[in-house]
Amino acid sequence: MTFTEFAPERLLAILPESLLFLLAVAMLTLDLVWKPSRRRILGWLAASGVTLILLATLAFGQPPADEPLVLGGMVRWDWLAFAFTILILFTAAVTCLISVNVEGVGNRGDYYGLLLISTMGMVLMASSADLIMLFLAIETTSIPLYVLAGFLKADDKSTESGLKYFLFGAVTTAVMLYGFSLIYGFTGETNLYLIADAMKAAGLSLLLVGGIAVLVLVGFSFKIAAVPFHFWAPDVYEGAPTPVTAYVSTASKVAGFAVLVRVMMLAFPSIDAFWAAILAAMAAATMTLGNVLAIAQSNIKRLLAYSSIAHAGYALIGLVALSVFGVASMMFYLLAYVVTNLAAFAVVILFARAAGSDEIKDYAGLSRRSPWLALVLLIAFLSLAGMPPFAGFVAKVFVFKAAVDSGLIWLAFVGVLNSIIGLYYYLIVLKVVYLYRSEDDHLPVQVPRPYAVALAACTLLILVVGIVSAPWLDWSIGAARSLF
């Protein structure tokens, strides 16, 4: 490491992580010194802090032209890392907003501290250029999430979800770490940008490299909840506090894809046809299983869990296209998915507070109790289903186009069929919301100001990204090019 690596412009590469850490310390400190009555604004402070970090990153943290490596080459601050970081920070800010007034978490400084530390880990995941830093970032992300999933100690479902998440995560992480150790053992390298050449120089057989790639894929597939490593998602999503479920289903998935695309493209280009074929099969299975099993769900959090699994399959289509546009379409899809899923979960939280239930049948009459909430849920579900003019429609068009351009017509066809299946179960929920009646039709659902802000931001983005998609696609293509 040279002194020039610590020039101010290079230290800006770790600006988001540094500020997130300071904000987490501030949340924990305020939790200790403030009286319980004042802790109600902790969520506002956390959301405002993350928003300021996002704006500071946009203003001062843009990657330089030479895309320097910092921290001894362990972090690469390029446009790919920048784009994923902005998306992760937006997700964290919205999650803090929809955590306000949630029983058991809304006024807890340690909750927001864990959330922010996990966000810091995700940002590091997006910019890691070394296997050691990548593993540290994954653990920094995962350990707080295990605690957050089981945060409600008096709730048996919450503690069960935290334990399941931890056990499954520990096993898949161990398998992934074994793959990392084999890479270092055979090549003597941990830098992602040097591993491919080191493997070639060491004369490793394609069979051995393929085996290592499979071990690494186990850990990444768990992070994005792709089949066959999806089994933890429904129970964890149902049992965890709903804001945590929203966060895991969005930010954790974004970070997982950020790592997946960088590691597979950089470390295993010699066998890209091999791992792309595996991921294509996983994408088809993930879409199909997620959508089919979602049809039978009676709990809306479990339905959104299987929906989240299915959307991981759609996003994988862009990656297996092995092209700049493919990676860009994947990033665009993640943007559309994040803003849509956060809007849906915000409605779920508000309805659960009012009705005390997450059962789909209890959503009867929501259109009369709160027409605006019903409208947001309508927009979110139609976007998830891929209906125009919403963001989800354009995102699906882009990933299917990437597949067709790369000759994967069969995968695009499977995606279209699954989109039809997905539309069916989303419409089932909307039918209950708009056509069924309830004895509580006269009882309005209150929408506190933090939720109104979050819902307005997400709904506006769903419409803007869907209607004016060109700037967002150009942004995604620019980020994808920095990888290639």
Steps between C-alpha positions, in 0.01 A plus 500: 500500500639835400430836648315605185234240575395718791452813292168666587341418166578132555373497855163611362469140379424396858286806579167309526644228724666751732189713536277196555726381780491842669121512465469153655713612798280809534184284507642279773616801702165675479328179603707502818463865596147584387185432697255251345261779403765663278606178329191513281688726259795264460350362180467850356860576592629176349305553178613864476861398567500232230335742256774757567763228446333411170503865391862543613599192300322634192667840538852412612547125464483449125776268374807669347602439141783262593274288728761460776538209732512608864579331832788310349302393196219345704231747388428616145283810474370481144163592350365150566570534872365856496169397342444210738595721797238762410234229472597344834499838676156582360369166628646562846346848521153372408535208743577742782188700413271197496646384832369805686224412749535125433459327834820353638738666253389856420648666808807279547838654429666159486259401222602795285865446591487141375316610187764761421793266565341246268460775239868584539585137432283497188672810363835329557368189324420710194851647482716211622785412263663240723374170639607589854316831497204333332470237773530764774231706326269200471537423869452866594176487304376161614555499877284810566232356270489177702442707814241725333302201373464374857477846657158445659610269781147459635373381160564132434478545122759776509750303708443194280563705185820644646629153590412353160658792319818463706532122457437495126718808450788352699499177298488667158763756605730217608466335159570832327802564722636157409478606136689822584769300678544274196542804277775635723658159549533432128586852383650687796274794410202659670458805275200448271672677212800266511338163573408413141857551373640314801274200429617498139866526603457215750362277225186405694268264318159628396339225711676626814416864426138399440486320835634807679244719321218275620618528863511878472155509340350323802559799726389757244186306410400498867532879514265551207264215602539308174389137464615264650623731778169679548356281776575748780313793346128426568544421872745785559286752311189399692659496846730801487372851581341625177746790448784247528323277248476796261870573550617141455285454189645810333836628626641155575399382152661805336825442689493131406466581132776762525739235630377230264553704183844630598644170623368279221588742221850575629618178663347239268498641144666182368191294584230763453300266275500240779386717789261695275330171409468412869357842584262483201359171632479651849322807359236286330450286813495805729238683295279194466516375858458847650195584290329161527537475878385860547156409365418280801600754767244648737747724688605809308857500642548141381351593164750786470776261606429265209454805278848616606642159408338524157641848441851375577449267206398784270806704600729201437392503135693823448817356654505179294476706180874570550486845342515866596130539430429183698671634814333839444158337470565310823583826679193671355288206612636525855418872507142436392463208741635692801270801473201276427558250779562772758167662410320166538657429839419848629133430430529160670647662814225763518221248449646261758506784754135580431358148462752294699525247220714406201240265352394584147130443576510779757590751228133495399366852488838674503392709200222646716703533819788677324462564126851646473667199663301270274615703200865472606460124542336483158791688338760291685343164414440590136861612478619173655282318249661690213207708380549829311562784558673410824870439569463123520375478142798683350740303720362168375517618139868585543605168660302302241662702221844429647419128499377506139803700382726232653310213339321395819155511342381203707583685824314812388201278413508342847513852647195613304301193611596563861395863472151379409496270804619785719223728376246241613591497870552876516149544359364261763617741771370803314164328456475465879603864547251648252208258467454341842326667794588500867328586826780755558437696179422810703828492694771703320864389489719775640808598296765674717720761336815279465297243309340766284848622401623147425188406304506822299869458412466135397176547306641798315811301405288207381326734259804707398727200440225334297400799291839675462731198491777624268706695759489211745604254230788725392610519864491120523692454172770743617540303823509167314772625263734565792495127568592404146 
